[in-house]
């Protein structure tokens, strides 16, 4: 009984420390008194945990507040860059990198053209480029929490192997570990799963939603009660291969009429010479050809969304490369979805992703940030 009570006491202390640390991370600066009031904790509890966090180099004291009588309360602030994580998004034709700190802030991101080749030389090049990029921001090797590496394919449950990827022409499981210069844990992710992490780890995500990734490939991830549902074979959310149009366009996987053939970012970028931003810029300037292409794209998107809504009955979040450009067109999408929805006359359940830039790379890094904070 004493042993059980002692374990319970340890668990409570850890939970209090986690709650206090998360509260500090949400602020630029805060006093111990304000933390105690806002969290409903005693001042001694807050003070003890603040001391532990100070000793661990995760927060700092930055001065005092104005006095209201008596001793001036001291202010504390998070040391957001005390730990960092690096996320990589590897696609058929490019590599994206993102460095993320403990507040979930993107310190820097970079995208470079590089054609994928399954070879040691390719991953050595990726590792060297990543290390050079990281060196600008990393003060000491021990501050690096990990490398998250995302691919357009199915990843093993333990995050060690890429099981297959039609887009990258990988048919057999491949254990992948780029030779990074700085030692740190490495984990592989499905690209849509990683992008969903960037949404799901925000401060107040909805409990249930479907994250639709509209990038060079189309994917998705379903969140139920705050947890991402991976499926029995790690293929949960593969909506790019939902067949909307039997005997329609050829999909890169060999099937026909799959949504990916109609909804990938490539279907919009290709008419603009491969640059998605040029497509949307020219469409906004009145390019009639691009306007017609976008109209067809949004109608097909609405068809997929309403089918997802009928099956899942949850919010639909539009992300990926295209999701970052859909702000001016969101109401058009909602109107098109509403016209197909049998149960309600609006589609407010369709919304845009929170992270518009490199969400897949960011989500891959955020996995390690959240893991570290959760284990404080």
N, C-alpha and C positions, 0 to 999 in steps of 0.2 A: 504494500500500500504506500509506504514511504517512497519507494522507488518510482511508482506511478505518479505520485504527487510531484516529485522532483522533476520528472520529465515534463509534466504539464506546466510547471513553473518555467522551465527552459523554453518551452514552446511559446508561452505567453510573452516572455522577454523578447524572443526573436520576432514575434508578430508586432510587438510594439515598436521595435527598432525599424522594421520594414515600413510600417505606417508612417513613422516620423520621417524616415529618409525620403519616402515618396513625396511627402508633403513639402519637404525642403526643396526637392528637385523641381517642384512646380513653381517655386518662387525665385525671384532674383535676390531677395533678402528678406529675412523674417527674424523676429525675436523669439526667445524661448517662451515668454509669456503668451505671445500670440499663438504659438503652436499649441500650447497647453489648452488655451480657450477653444481654438478651432477644432481640435481633435478630442476634446473632452477628457484629457488626461491630467494627472497631477503634475505640478511643476517639477517635483523631484524626479519623476519618471522621465519627463522630457529632458531635464538637465543631464541625467545619467547617460541617456542614449546619445545626446548631443556630444557629450565628452567622448564616448566610444567612437563616434563617427569622426570627430576631430582627430583622435589618436590614429585612426586608420587613414587619414589624409584624404577623406572624401568630401569634407566641408571645411570652411574657414570662417574665422571671425573677421568682420570688415568694419568695425566701428560701433558707434552707439546711436540710439534714438534720442530725440529731444526729451529732456526731463520733464515729467509732470509732477515733480516733487519726489525727493529722495534720490537714490542711485539711478543713473541713466541705464536703461536696458541695453545690453549689447546685441548686435545684429550678427546673424550667421548667413552664409550663402553657400550654395553647392559649388564644389570644384568639378565642374562638368567634364573637364578633360582629364580627370584623374584616371579614367579608363576609356579606351576607344575600341571600336570594332570596325572591321573592313568588310564590305559586301561587294560581291562581284556578280554581274549578270552576263553570262556567256551565251551568245547567240550564234547563228550561222555565219554572220558577217561582221559582228562587232563585239567589243568588250566594254561594259560600263563598270565603273568603280565608284564607291561612296564610302566616306569615312563618317562615322556617327559617334556622338559622345553620349554621356550618361543621361542627359536630358532628352535624348532622342533627336538632337539637332544634327543636321547635315553640315559638317564642317567644310566639305568639298566633294565635288563629284566630277567625273570625267568620262567621256565616251570616245572611243577610238575605233576606227575601222580595222578589223582583222578577221580574215576568213578562218573558220574553224577547221582544224585538222587534228585527227586523233593520233597524236604523236608526242613523244617526250619533248621534242624541240618546241612544240606549240606551248605546252604547259610550262616549260622553263621560261619561255618568253613572257607568258602571262604572269608568272611569279615575279620575274624581274621588274616588269612594268608596275605591278602592284606594290612591290617593296619600295621602288623609287617614289611612287605617288604617296605612300604612307609616311615616308621618311620626313616629309615636310611638317607633319602634324604630330608624330609620335615622339614624346620627350624621352621615354626610356622603354626598352623592350617589354618589361614586365607590365606595362600599362595596357598592352594589347590583349584583349579578351578572346579574340578568335577571328577566323576567316569564314564567312558564309559565301558559298559558291552556288549560283543558281543556273539551271539549264532548262531548255525547252524539252523536257522528257520526264520519264517516270524514275523516281529516286527510291532507293531502298529505305525501309523504315528506320534503320539506324543512321541514315545520312552518310554512308560511306561509299555507296556505289550508285552509278547511273545505270539503271536496268535496261532502258532502251530509249531511243529518241529517233522518231521518223525524220524529223527536221535535220538532225545531225548525222543521219545514216548510221546509227548505232543500234545493232540488233541483239548483241550479247552484253551481259552485265560487265561494266568496267569500273574497277576501283580507281578512283581519281583522287590524287593528293598532290597538287602543284608544289614544287620545291621552294616554298617561301623562305626568305633569308632569316626571318624572325620566327622562332618556334612559337606556335599557339595552336589551339584546337581548330580543326577544319571540319566543316560539315556541308554536305551537298543538299540542295533544295530543288524541288520543282519550281519553275519560275512563277507560276500563278500562286502557288502556296506562299512563296516568299513575298510576293506583292500583297497578298492578303494579310500577312503578318504586319506589314507597315500600317495597315488600317486597323487591325484587331488589337494592336498593342498601344493605340492611342488612349488618352485618359478615360474617355467615356464612350467606347464603341457600343452600338446596339447589341443586344444579346444574340440576335439571330439576323443574319444577312447572307447574301450571296455576292461574292466579289467576282466580277466579270473582267478578265484581262484581255484588252483589245490591243495586242502588240503585233509583232511580225508573225506570231502564232496566237491563236485564241485559246484561252484556258479559263479556269475559274476555281473557286474554292468556296465551300459552304461552311458557315459558322453557325453552330447550334449551342446555345447556352454559353457563349464565349469561347467555345472550343472548335478548332478547325477539324472537319470530318474528312479523313483521308480516304476512307473506303477500304474494302477488303483487300484490294490489290494495289493500294496507293494511287488509284486512278480517280478518286472522287473529284468531281468538278470538271471533267474533260469535255466541256460543252462544245469545244471547237469541232468535235467529231460527232455531234448530234446531226442526224440527217434531216434537214429541213426540206430539201428539194430532191426527191428521188430521181435518179438519172440526170442530176444537175451537173454543175462543174466538177472537174476532176480535183480531188484533194491530194495533197502531197503524200498522204498515207496510203493512197491507192483507191480509196473509196470515192463515191460520187455524191454530190449534193450536200456535203458537210458544211456546216456554218463557217468554218475557217476559210473556205474558198471565197466567201462573200464578206466576211467581217474582219479579216486581218488588216493591220495597218498598211500592209503592202498593196492592198487593193486601192487605197487612196494615194499612197506615195508614188506608185509606179507612173501614173499619168503626169506627175510633176517631177520626173527625172529621179525618183527615189527619195525625195525629201518631203516628209509629211508636213513640215512647217510651211513649205512653199505651196503645197496644195491648199491648205487652209487660208493662207494669205491671198492667193489668187482667187479663191472662191469668194472671199469677203470683198474683193475688189470688183466682183461682177463677172467672173469668168463663167459663161453659160454652160460650157462643157463640164466644168468641175461642179457646178451647181447641180446638174442632172445626176452626176455620179454620186454626189453626196446625198441627194434625195433618195436614190435607190438604196444607198448604204443605210441610211437612217430607217427606212421602211423595213429592211431585213433585220436590223438591230431590234426594232420594236417587236417584230414577230418572235424573235428569240426570247426577249425579255418577258413577253406575256406568257409564253410557255413555261419559263422558269417560275414566274409568279403563280401560275395555276398549280404547278407541282409542289412548290416549296412554301408559298404564302409568307414571304418575308421581303424585306427591303432588297433591292438590287443596286449594287454599287458599280459604277462604270469606271474602270481603271485602265492601266496600260498606256501605251503611247497615245492612242486615240483619245482615251479618257481625259488626258491633259488638255485637249483642244476643244472639248465638247461644251464648255461653259456657255457660249453664245447660242448653242443649239439644244440645250437641255429641255426647254419648254416644247420644242418641236418633237423631241423624242417622247416626252410625256404625253403630248396630244396624240401621237400615233399609237402609243401603247393604250391610252384610254379608249380609243376607238375600237380596240380589239378585246378589251377587258369586259367580261360578262358580268362582273360583280360590283364594280365601282366606277364612278364617272370622273375620277381623276387618277393620276399616277404619281402622286407625291412620294410613293415608295421608291421611285427611281431617283438616285442622287449620284453626284460625282465623288470620286475618291478624294481623300484629304491630301495625300502626297501626289503631286503632279509630276515631280521630277524623279526619275530613276527609282520608282517605287520597288522594283524587284531587287535591285542592289541594296537599297535602304532596308528593306524587310529582312534580307539575308544577314545584315549586320545587326539589326535590332534583336534578332533571336538571342545573340550573345549578351547584349545589353540587358534585356529582360531577365535572362537566366542569372546574371551576376546580381542584379538588384534583388531578385526573389530569394537569393541565398544569403543576403546580408545578415 
